[in-house]
Amino acid sequence: MTAILSKLDAATNLCKRIASVGLSDGHVLQFFEECGAKWEVQQNAYESVPMSTLSPRVRGQRLEQLGRAVDAELCPAALFESPARGTCVNGSRRSSANAEYDWCRDGRRIECKSSMFSGERSSQTWKLTFSGIKLALNGARHEHAFDELWLAIYSPFGVHFFKHDFKFCISTNGISTSACGHNIQIRGPRQVTQLCAVLGVVTNKLEVAGCQALAVVRW
């Protein structure tokens, strides 16, 4: 730390130190307290739930694999293939983990996005956030990067799979939308802390909006 700070403070550059804030500062302690309370709510809700100890990236990969297995059960006579890797915007070849969709069923490209519930103290709600959805966008993509969009709701009670209608709760990401994709954020009712009740409201919202309930894998 001392060596890095000395480089930043050196007269040979135009960097200017603005302030130094210690971990005992009141603002820092308040921030830790708020984040700790939020994490405690979420951690307790998912305690002992399968895959709860995995990193978000690894858990997303496992839920994607589960989605493909569910699709194979629903369509046993279909031909399933791994995604074509294609190329990135800079021309480099995509890795299998970076493909524009997750699997192919009889020529249809399937993308599976997953999310777990997170508590938001300011609005007193539970919410789901699905991100990195590469939908058609003027100046970036002429069409969606896939033919079907699956949403996997990872809850303490199991995984609910829905086929999205390409309309419900879609939002942009500002100027980063072209590179990072769209978001889908679904909120539960205010001041309802029981996730079982919140899950029922959220799944009902999806069905009313025209999103098809595909399957439920219960723990």
C-alpha positions as CSV (number, residue, x, y, z in Angstrom):
1,M,0.0,0.0,0.0
2,T,2.8,2.4,0.9
3,A,4.6,1.8,-2.4
4,I,1.4,2.3,-4.4
5,L,0.5,5.5,-2.6
6,S,4.0,6.9,-3.1
7,K,3.6,6.3,-6.9
8,L,0.2,8.1,-6.9
9,D,1.6,11.0,-4.8
10,A,4.7,11.4,-6.9
11,A,5.4,14.8,-8.5
12,T,5.9,13.1,-11.8
13,N,2.2,12.6,-12.4
14,L,-1.0,14.7,-12.1
15,C,-2.7,12.5,-9.6
16,K,-4.1,14.3,-6.6
17,R,-4.9,12.7,-3.3
18,I,-8.4,13.8,-2.3
19,A,-8.9,12.1,1.1
20,S,-8.1,9.1,3.3
21,V,-10.9,7.5,5.2
22,G,-10.2,5.0,7.9
23,L,-12.2,1.9,8.6
24,S,-13.3,3.3,11.9
25,D,-14.9,6.4,10.3
26,G,-18.6,6.7,11.2
27,H,-19.7,6.7,7.6
28,V,-17.8,3.5,6.9
29,L,-19.2,1.8,10.0
30,Q,-22.8,2.8,9.0
31,F,-22.2,1.4,5.5
32,F,-20.9,-1.9,6.9
33,E,-23.9,-2.1,9.2
34,E,-26.4,-1.6,6.3
35,C,-24.7,-4.1,4.0
36,G,-24.4,-6.6,6.9
37,A,-28.1,-6.4,7.6
38,K,-29.0,-6.8,4.0
39,W,-26.6,-9.8,3.6
40,E,-27.9,-11.4,6.8
41,V,-31.5,-11.4,5.5
42,Q,-30.5,-13.0,2.3
43,Q,-28.0,-15.4,3.9
44,N,-30.5,-16.6,6.4
45,A,-33.2,-17.2,3.7
46,Y,-30.9,-19.4,1.7
47,E,-29.1,-21.2,4.6
48,S,-28.6,-24.9,3.8
49,V,-30.2,-24.5,0.4
50,P,-28.4,-26.5,-2.3
51,M,-25.8,-24.4,-4.3
52,S,-26.1,-21.5,-1.8
53,T,-22.4,-21.7,-1.0
54,L,-21.4,-21.5,-4.7
55,S,-20.2,-18.3,-6.3
56,P,-22.9,-16.6,-8.5
57,R,-21.0,-17.5,-11.6
58,V,-20.7,-21.2,-10.8
59,R,-24.3,-21.4,-9.5
60,G,-25.4,-19.8,-12.8
61,Q,-23.6,-22.5,-14.7
62,R,-25.2,-25.2,-12.6
63,L,-28.7,-23.8,-13.1
64,E,-28.1,-23.5,-16.8
65,Q,-27.1,-27.2,-16.9
66,L,-30.3,-28.0,-14.9
67,G,-32.4,-26.0,-17.4
68,R,-31.0,-28.0,-20.3
69,A,-31.7,-31.3,-18.4
70,V,-35.3,-30.1,-17.8
71,D,-35.7,-29.2,-21.5
72,A,-34.5,-32.7,-22.4
73,E,-37.1,-34.2,-20.1
74,L,-39.8,-32.0,-21.7
75,C,-38.7,-32.7,-25.3
76,P,-37.3,-36.3,-25.2
77,A,-37.4,-36.7,-29.0
78,A,-35.6,-33.4,-29.8
79,L,-32.1,-33.0,-31.0
80,F,-29.9,-31.1,-28.5
81,E,-26.7,-29.4,-29.4
82,S,-24.1,-27.2,-27.7
83,P,-24.0,-23.5,-28.8
84,A,-22.1,-22.3,-31.8
85,R,-19.3,-20.1,-30.3
86,G,-19.2,-17.4,-32.9
87,T,-17.0,-14.3,-32.5
88,C,-17.0,-11.3,-30.2
89,V,-17.3,-7.7,-31.2
90,N,-13.5,-7.4,-31.4
91,G,-13.3,-10.4,-33.8
92,S,-11.9,-12.9,-31.3
93,R,-13.5,-16.3,-31.0
94,R,-16.0,-16.7,-28.1
95,S,-15.4,-19.3,-25.5
96,S,-18.1,-21.9,-24.7
97,A,-19.0,-20.0,-21.5
98,N,-19.3,-16.8,-23.5
99,A,-21.6,-18.0,-26.3
100,E,-24.7,-15.9,-27.1
101,Y,-27.0,-18.7,-26.1
102,D,-26.8,-21.8,-23.9
103,W,-28.1,-24.7,-25.9
104,C,-29.9,-25.6,-29.1
105,R,-33.0,-27.7,-29.4
106,D,-34.1,-28.7,-32.9
107,G,-32.5,-25.6,-34.3
108,R,-34.0,-23.3,-31.7
109,R,-31.4,-21.3,-29.7
110,I,-32.2,-21.3,-25.9
111,E,-30.8,-18.8,-23.4
112,C,-31.3,-19.5,-19.7
113,K,-30.8,-16.7,-17.2
114,S,-31.0,-17.3,-13.4
115,S,-31.5,-15.1,-10.3
116,M,-31.9,-15.5,-6.6
117,F,-34.0,-13.2,-4.4
118,S,-32.2,-10.3,-2.8
119,G,-33.6,-8.0,-0.1
120,E,-33.7,-4.2,-0.7
121,R,-34.0,-2.2,2.5
122,S,-34.9,1.1,0.9
123,S,-38.1,-0.2,-0.7
124,Q,-38.6,-3.1,1.8
125,T,-39.1,-5.6,-1.0
126,W,-37.5,-8.8,-2.3
127,K,-36.5,-8.7,-6.0
128,L,-35.1,-10.8,-8.8
129,T,-32.6,-9.4,-11.3
130,F,-31.8,-11.2,-14.5
131,S,-29.0,-9.4,-16.4
132,G,-26.8,-9.7,-19.5
133,I,-29.8,-10.4,-21.8
134,K,-28.8,-9.8,-25.4
135,L,-32.0,-8.6,-27.0
136,A,-32.3,-6.8,-30.3
137,L,-31.1,-3.2,-30.0
138,N,-30.8,-0.4,-32.6
139,G,-27.2,0.1,-33.6
140,A,-26.0,-3.0,-31.8
141,R,-28.1,-6.1,-32.7
142,H,-30.6,-6.5,-35.5
143,E,-32.3,-9.4,-33.7
144,H,-32.3,-11.3,-30.4
145,A,-29.3,-13.5,-29.8
146,F,-31.6,-16.4,-29.1
147,D,-35.1,-17.8,-30.0
148,E,-36.3,-18.6,-26.4
149,L,-35.4,-16.9,-23.2
150,W,-35.7,-19.1,-20.0
151,L,-35.8,-17.6,-16.5
152,A,-34.7,-19.8,-13.7
153,I,-35.9,-18.5,-10.3
154,Y,-33.5,-19.9,-7.7
155,S,-35.4,-19.9,-4.4
156,P,-35.1,-21.7,-1.0
157,F,-37.9,-24.0,-2.1
158,G,-36.5,-25.0,-5.5
159,V,-36.0,-23.7,-9.0
160,H,-38.9,-22.4,-11.1
161,F,-38.4,-22.3,-14.9
162,F,-40.4,-19.8,-17.1
163,K,-40.2,-19.0,-20.8
164,H,-40.2,-15.2,-21.0
165,D,-42.3,-13.3,-23.5
166,F,-39.6,-10.8,-24.5
167,K,-41.7,-8.0,-23.0
168,F,-42.3,-8.3,-19.3
169,C,-40.2,-6.1,-17.0
170,I,-37.4,-5.5,-19.5
171,S,-35.2,-2.5,-18.9
172,T,-32.1,-1.0,-20.5
173,N,-28.7,-0.5,-18.9
174,G,-27.9,3.0,-20.3
175,I,-25.0,3.3,-22.7
176,S,-23.7,-0.1,-21.6
177,T,-26.8,-1.9,-22.9
178,S,-25.2,-2.6,-26.3
179,A,-22.3,-4.4,-24.8
180,C,-23.8,-5.8,-21.5
181,G,-27.4,-6.4,-22.6
182,H,-30.8,-5.7,-21.0
183,N,-32.1,-6.5,-17.5
184,I,-35.3,-8.0,-16.2
185,Q,-36.1,-7.0,-12.6
186,I,-39.2,-8.4,-10.9
187,R,-40.2,-7.1,-7.4
188,G,-42.3,-8.7,-4.8
189,P,-44.9,-6.9,-2.6
190,R,-43.7,-4.3,-0.1
191,Q,-43.1,-5.2,3.5
192,V,-43.7,-9.0,2.9
193,T,-40.8,-10.8,4.4
194,Q,-41.8,-14.4,3.9
195,L,-40.2,-15.6,0.7
196,C,-42.8,-18.3,0.2
197,A,-45.5,-15.6,-0.2
198,V,-43.2,-13.4,-2.4
199,L,-42.4,-16.4,-4.7
200,G,-46.2,-16.9,-5.2
201,V,-46.7,-13.3,-6.1
202,V,-43.7,-13.2,-8.5
203,T,-44.7,-16.4,-10.3
204,N,-48.3,-15.2,-10.6
205,K,-47.0,-11.9,-12.2
206,L,-45.0,-13.9,-14.8
207,E,-48.0,-16.1,-15.7
208,V,-50.4,-13.1,-15.9
209,A,-47.9,-11.3,-18.2
210,G,-48.0,-14.3,-20.6
211,C,-44.7,-16.0,-19.6
212,Q,-45.1,-19.8,-19.7
213,A,-44.4,-21.8,-16.6
214,L,-42.2,-24.7,-17.8
215,A,-41.2,-26.8,-14.7
216,V,-40.4,-26.7,-11.0
217,V,-37.5,-28.6,-9.5
218,R,-38.1,-28.8,-5.8
219,W,-35.4,-29.5,-3.2
